[in-house]
């Protein structure tokens, strides 16, 4: 019997994380008692509470914790949390305590698991695969690393034959999965606090790829060395599956899709950027292999609305454009800004960026500086520490990073001052970008620009 079936209560330590909240929603939808802790009250935690999940925001051992019985309660934690009194309590009192990735692996082990991995692109690709599964009426569940604009959630249950999961490389979490189908979108250096250097993160992805049972069920972006047999995908160059003949018309991208034996013309796709056409290409390849017909897939691609905070765009009657994005790595920022420059080459771009993690800022400072220097004006927010809030990174500050940016118009700001600074600027396009709590600016900005 699966260990999860022995518990009726599930306590999440770090429940507000995007991956943790998907699991919490799964158990809540299954009729289990779900409760948890998070350091910060966000829109996501508010939504979880509205769904009936009990959440606290102080690291205290109160009656809600001491009343839990270890025989009935499974504790799930995120490895992003290092030290916490609540977690210490559960360990000291011999509760079953498991990492998020282990639990995700247990949930999906009896399904045909479709796991999407990569340092970039995995959220869009996994969300699109889930959307295509739904439109093709396949029985599936999904656990996503972003909020689908179609589902309005990062979790959906539509049956148990397939599971679509975002395979997170942080802390080597994806090695806990048992993928029947898998994608590797990219293996760029990231999470060097875990891996040390690029060679070790590449080895991590090779270990993940080795978990897939058959070569034809592993899809890898052409050019990546993954160390075993697989099918390739690409854009504008031949591969096992590839897209080409890209053209833009009225903010939409049209492309043709090639399988090993046929070509299907004129897919319509509203999500900008060649990198996102790559994501669409591999999603189509997987669904084609699962038996979905191309008429269904064409309609599904056309009505895919994207992911919240992945190039979320608003165009206002006053001519202003506001784009919000989760990018937190130089490669991702380059992709977002490249898309903006492609669609709007002559418009003045103001960027407000919040770096995420001191270690990432330190490790990729030159890359960040080069990316951000492509803006016309920059507001650089203080670094969001996330799991590093108790660690010392002397000298690694936003002011230090700003000195590397080659713009004339640039400044550092706190989050609390950023909105007022934005209101003073002259711009055609505003891009807010980062993976921390910069999203709290989203609603005020939308309301303000709409009234200009």
Secondary structure, DSSP 8 states (H G I E B T S, - for coil): --GGGG-SEEEEETTTSHHHHHHHHHHHHTT-EEEEE-SS--HHHHHHHHTT-EEE-S----HHHHT--TTTEEEEE-TT----HHHHHHHHTT-EEEEHHHHHHHHHTTSEEEEEE-SSSHHHHHHHHHHHHHHTT--EEEEEEEEETTTTEEEEES-SSEEEEEE--GGGGGGG---SEEEE-------HHHHSSHHHHHHHHHHHHTTSS-GGGEEEETT---SS--EEEEESS--SEEEEEEEEETTEEEEEEE-SS-EEEEEEE-S-SHHHHHHHHHHHHHHHHTT--HHHHHHHHHT---BTTSSEEEE-TTS-EEEEE---SHHHHHHHHHHHHHH-TTS-EEEEEEEE-HHHHHHTHHHHHHHHTTSSEEEEEEEE-GGGTTS--TT--HHHHHTT---SSEEEE-HHHHHHHHHT---SEEEEEESSSGGGGHHHHHHHHHT-
